[in-house]
């Protein structure tokens, strides 16, 4: 029997670390998918996820409505992503500041892959969130149905319906953009 999320929030607010860890287990893939969709970078999304969870842990006492934990957490994630984008923009404008060095594929390969990735991300970002997040979790995050149900708080039937309709919509949008998936 699983403990309701609101009970976990209340217990975590009282300082029970195991309750917060369970909240993280239930929601981390959802938050990661949202951040990865926003940033387009796995490593940056992982860093932002950690920052989001730390902020949530420190600010949990400010959550007045425990039943709204997921929207509250996703709002923290969105603010974290916005702040990171602002920081990155400032760093790019600062002379002499370079990011970490990475192995770079051939320029033609890199250009094609980046263009395709950007087109796919643009199509995904244009889709309604109710379809975008489950598609991202399943096909890009590799989440199984049970994990997704837990992360999103959905029944199996509701999840499968969202994935089916979302995948159909994604295929149609990609065809309009001249891409295959």
C-alpha positions in Angstrom: 0.0 0.0 0.0 1.4 3.3 -1.0 1.3 6.4 1.3 -0.6 9.3 -0.2 1.6 12.1 -1.5 -0.1 14.7 0.9 0.9 12.5 3.9 4.5 12.4 2.7 4.6 16.1 2.3 3.3 16.6 5.8 5.8 14.2 7.2 8.6 15.7 5.2 7.7 19.2 6.5 8.1 17.8 10.1 11.6 16.8 9.2 11.2 13.2 8.2 13.9 12.7 5.6 12.6 9.3 4.4 9.3 11.0 3.5 11.1 13.6 1.3 13.2 10.8 -0.3 10.0 9.0 -1.3 8.6 12.3 -2.8 11.8 12.6 -4.8 11.5 9.0 -5.9 8.0 9.6 -7.1 8.6 12.9 -8.9 12.2 13.1 -10.0 11.7 11.6 -13.5 8.8 14.0 -14.1 10.9 17.0 -13.1 13.9 15.8 -15.1 11.8 15.3 -18.2 10.4 18.9 -17.9 13.9 20.3 -17.4 15.4 18.3 -20.2 12.7 19.4 -22.5 13.4 23.0 -21.5 17.2 22.8 -21.8 17.7 20.2 -24.4 20.8 19.0 -22.5 20.9 15.9 -20.3 23.8 17.1 -18.1 22.3 20.5 -17.6 18.9 19.0 -16.8 20.5 16.7 -14.2 22.2 19.6 -12.6 19.0 21.6 -12.5 17.1 18.7 -11.1 19.5 18.5 -8.2 19.2 22.3 -7.7 15.4 22.1 -7.8 15.3 19.3 -5.3 17.6 21.1 -2.9 15.5 24.2 -3.2 12.3 22.2 -2.6 13.8 20.6 0.5 14.9 23.9 1.9 11.5 25.6 1.1 9.1 22.8 1.9 7.9 24.7 5.0 6.5 27.4 2.6 4.2 25.0 0.8 0.8 25.7 2.4 -1.2 23.3 0.4 0.4 19.8 0.5 -2.0 18.5 -2.2 -0.4 20.9 -4.7 3.2 19.5 -4.2 3.7 18.5 -7.8 2.7 21.9 -9.4 4.8 23.7 -6.7 7.8 21.5 -7.5 7.4 22.0 -11.2 7.2 25.8 -10.6 10.5 25.6 -8.7 12.0 23.6 -11.6 10.9 26.2 -14.1 12.3 29.1 -12.0 15.6 27.2 -11.6 15.8 26.7 -15.4 15.0 30.4 -16.0 17.7 31.5 -13.5 20.2 29.1 -15.1 19.5 30.5 -18.5 20.1 34.0 -17.3 23.4 32.9 -15.6 24.5 31.2 -18.8 23.7 34.2 -20.9 25.7 36.4 -18.6 28.7 34.0 -18.7 28.6 33.9 -22.5 28.8 37.7 -22.6 31.8 37.7 -20.2 35.1 37.8 -22.1 37.5 34.9 -21.5 34.9 32.6 -19.8 34.7 29.2 -21.5 32.6 26.2 -20.6 34.0 22.6 -20.2 35.8 21.2 -23.2 34.1 18.3 -24.9 34.9 16.0 -27.8 33.3 17.4 -30.9 32.0 15.4 -33.8 32.7 16.4 -37.4 31.1 19.7 -38.2 28.7 18.3 -40.9 27.5 15.5 -38.5 27.1 18.0 -35.7 25.1 20.4 -37.8 22.7 17.7 -39.1 22.2 16.2 -35.6 21.7 19.6 -34.0 19.2 20.7 -36.7 17.2 17.5 -36.3 17.2 17.7 -32.5 16.1 21.3 -32.6 13.3 20.5 -35.0 12.1 17.7 -32.8 12.3 19.8 -29.6 10.4 22.6 -31.4 7.6 20.2 -32.3 7.5 18.7 -28.8 7.5 22.2 -27.2 4.6 23.2 -29.4 2.5 20.3 -28.2 0.1 20.6 -25.2 1.9 19.7 -21.9 -0.5 16.8 -21.2 1.1 15.0 -24.2 4.6 16.5 -24.2 5.6 15.3 -20.7 4.5 11.6 -21.1 6.1 11.4 -24.5 9.4 12.8 -23.2 9.4 10.5 -20.2 8.7 7.4 -22.2 10.7 7.9 -25.4 13.5 10.1 -24.4 13.7 9.4 -20.6 13.3 5.7 -21.0 10.7 5.5 -18.2 8.5 2.4 -17.9 4.8 2.6 -17.5 4.8 1.9 -13.8 7.3 4.7 -13.1 5.4 7.1 -15.3 2.1 6.3 -13.5 3.8 7.1 -10.2 5.6 10.2 -11.4 2.5 11.7 -13.1 -0.2 10.4 -10.7 -2.1 8.7 -13.6 -3.9 5.3 -14.0 -2.5 2.9 -16.6 -5.4 3.6 -19.0 -5.1 7.3 -18.7 -1.3 7.1 -19.3 -1.7 4.8 -22.3 -4.3 7.1 -23.8 -2.1 10.2 -23.4 0.8 8.4 -25.0 -1.3 7.1 -27.9 -2.8 10.5 -28.7 0.4 12.3 -28.1 2.4 10.0 -30.3 -0.2 10.4 -33.1 0.0 14.2 -32.7 3.8 14.1 -32.7 3.9 12.0 -35.9 1.5 14.4 -37.6 3.5 17.5 -36.6 6.7 15.9 -37.7 5.3 15.0 -41.1 4.1 18.6 -41.5 7.7 19.7 -40.7 9.1 17.2 -43.2 10.6 14.9 -40.7 10.2 11.1 -40.0 10.0 9.5 -36.6 
